[in-house]
Amino acid sequence: MRYLGGVISAVLALTSHDPAFGDSTVDYSAGIGRSSNIFQDTSELPASFSESRLGLRGSLDLESSHLTYRLAAGARRVGAYRFADRKSVGGEVGYAIDLSPAAKLTLKAGVEAQRDGDLFLALPGTLIGYSKTDLAANASAGLSIEHNGGRSHLTASLAGLQHGKAHFTLPGLNPTRLDADNALLDLTGGHIRPLFGGEAGLTLQYRDNQVPEEDRETLESFPARALRGSVAYGRRFGDSVTMLAELGLIHVDSPYLGDRVRRFRPYMKGQLAWQPQDGLTLTARLAQDIRLADIDDPLGEDVRTLGLSVEKALTDRLKIGFGYGQDYSDWLYYDYRTRTHALSASMTVGINQRHAFVLDFSRLLRRESDPDENFSTSVVAARITGAF
């Protein structure tokens, strides 16, 4: 990560001398913590860790366009299991231009390299871990047009993930790939317009997750696609209640999907936020969607999510928050289900307007179809975060 520090130092020097780059911000975070199950699996190995993150973000306004940029680097050190150390470096650039008074084009592209590790095998008296470097890249283009009292939008995005070879801690084990590469295409279009004091919308989305043919059987990962149509409505009631509801239907398909697996599944997303008084916010969330990437099943998962949160500002500088979440996942390739319960609590103490001390606690409970795979973990962390 030393070379990224040099890059950020160079950019900071540029922003301090060139007025064109004056709108820039440096974000930082540094802290320590303790986990009762650092790998979040049945090994239940406890460990302490330290982590830090440094980022630079900014923007540049041109005559009829807007440029944004972001650089970020992060690191996590796990003292007892150094193969699990994590390092990441990445950047993103965005460009938006007004094609006309009613049309706007937005372009984005980003890349991130991350080196981290995990536990491969845990036996009494013996641990085999590994570390690997992954490369993620994404690009998107969006077009928004205002017409006939509403707004139509179309977005195309492509996100790819390339996994590196795993290097094991046990001498004699050759480096090998454990995860398949994938590329996820997302095409989303819709229309939004005012209705009954709020906004109503129609959305059509197509997603196609592709996996290289040579990875499918050997690494057990398969392509899949999903088509969704949904209607949404959102409105603010008075100064205290905000509501958003979206309902639809998803069709999921793949040559590797079993004949008995339902192709059509419901889609929903809802959120209700209530501010009964200044400094107090209560939020409820409910969602159901098909996930095709970053999952445990080889093909896809039907995930139902429930979330509740409370945020309270006790003083101008002291804030507390509590949250509860539940994810129920129905795997599509295997006849398997998982349920995850997560409880969190946080306290934020403002040092000044741009810097704060944060204390976090989280508890995660995982239950699976195979009881032998159940596990739980608790994490306590403290960090200083801010921007300048």
Buried (B, 14 or more C-beta within 10 A) or exposed (E): BEEBEEBBEEBBEEBEEEEEBEEBBBBBBBBBBBBBBBBBBEBBBEBBBBBBBBBBBBBBEEEEBBBBBBBBBBBBBBEEBEBBBBBBBBBBBBBBBEEEEEBBBBEBBBBBBBBBBBBBEBEEEEBBBBBBBBBBBBBBBBBBBBEEEBBBBBBBBBBBBBBBEBBBBEEEEEEEBEBBBBBBBBBBBBBBBEEEEBBBBBBBBBBBBBBBEEBBEEBBBBBBBBBBBBEBBBBBEEEEEBBBBBBBEBBBEBEBBEEEBEEEBEBBBBBBBBBEEEEEBBBEBBBBBBBBBEBEBBBBBBBBBBBBBBBBBEEEBEBBBBBBBBBBBBBBBEEBBBBBBBBBBBBBEBEEEEEBBBBBBBBBBBBBEEEEEEBBBBBBBEBBBBEE
